[in-house]
């Protein structure tokens, strides 16, 4: 046995190490001075390794034929993408509808109806960041393509021209790196807004978010705050498959030290974003890509630069007396459509509660509604296991058990990585009709 613990057997020009067979070339076959090497055999580091491992330097000399084949393979892969038929590109661009989410026209209740104007969620987020950057010189935005490209979804459009390159910063494509940078800036006293192109990519930076940002304030005995806002699209988006469709509401909602919000409307987006930037704690703002382009009425109050929505306050989007539907983000719109269908088809008046804030959670509003209706349904697009819906039902059972006339139910995404195939994808997330069916069964129980 050698120092590396494997038996060495020599068969001609081949040397076998355990189950791995490595081609060994002699000087008669390859000029060792010209052959590409992984390490320099003349270096002291190499000599130390050689003496420790008792292996020949020739074992680290790769085959030129393998090297050339790898180069050809890379070129072929690049060429196939560059020169693939135009028809494939065109068909790929039109194969899926850009948006399968139908906007909802409902009556919303504001403090005032004077001076109401329409605004998209994208515009509301942009306005919120611009107002906070005007208000506080410590606020800056950093992320991939946030500056020169105006953001992957144009949420940061115009901020570079308005505030300059020192406060709107394009980062390299390294979530772990730029998240660590922004967390460090927050610990140094600045108020960064860290944008992820999608929260699926934030998995690369989970250590910085959880172990550095969320825990430092507590571990420092309350001495060291970390004022940082993590924002970006989260959850279902049409045609982006398993690695770009996950809902992280339950992930971040389970972490002490983080505040987590998920806006639905333009007012939600502006008020919650401004609150997040002002909050001395790390806040995760989970937006939804399919909501960015939707327009909502903005009240005169919400148009003011001091408009802030406090965390932990849900909103009753539609009052009702027969059923409580608690939901968040994109599912709020679906639940409002379903509530209207329930009224038309069955005469059921469903109350729809928009959580807005996942952590802290407005348990009081949920319990108050359930006491009135006697029935509760949770609707979310995340996975069913250990999700937001599961937590909502647990809290309802804990605080409103005696008022329930039937077991609460949940409508969630499917327990499966999101498929790319369109029909399978549509079956993997809640729909208005699915919500109606579950509600009807619940009220018949």
Secondary structure, DSSP 8 states (H G I E B T S, - for coil): --TTS--EEEETTEEEETTEEEE---TTTS-TTTS-BSS-TTSHHHHHHHHHHT--GGGGB--HHHHHHHHHHHHHHHHHHHSS-HHHHHHHHHSS-S------------S--TT-EEEEHHHHHHHHHHHHHHH-TTEEEEETTSSTT--TTSTTTTHHHHH-TTTEEE--S-HHHHHHHHHHHHHTT-EEEEE-S-TTGGGGGHHIIIIIITTHHHHTTTSS----EEEEE-S--TT--GGG----HHHHHTSTT-EEE---SHHHHHHHHHHHHHSSS-EEEEE-GGGTT-EEEE-TTTTSTT----TT--EEEE--SSEEEEE-THHHHHHHHHHHHHHHHH---EEEEE--EEES--HHHHHHHHHHHS-EEEE-SS-STT-HHHHHHHHHHHHHGGG-SS--EEE---SS---SSHHHHHTTS--HHHHHHHHHHHHH-
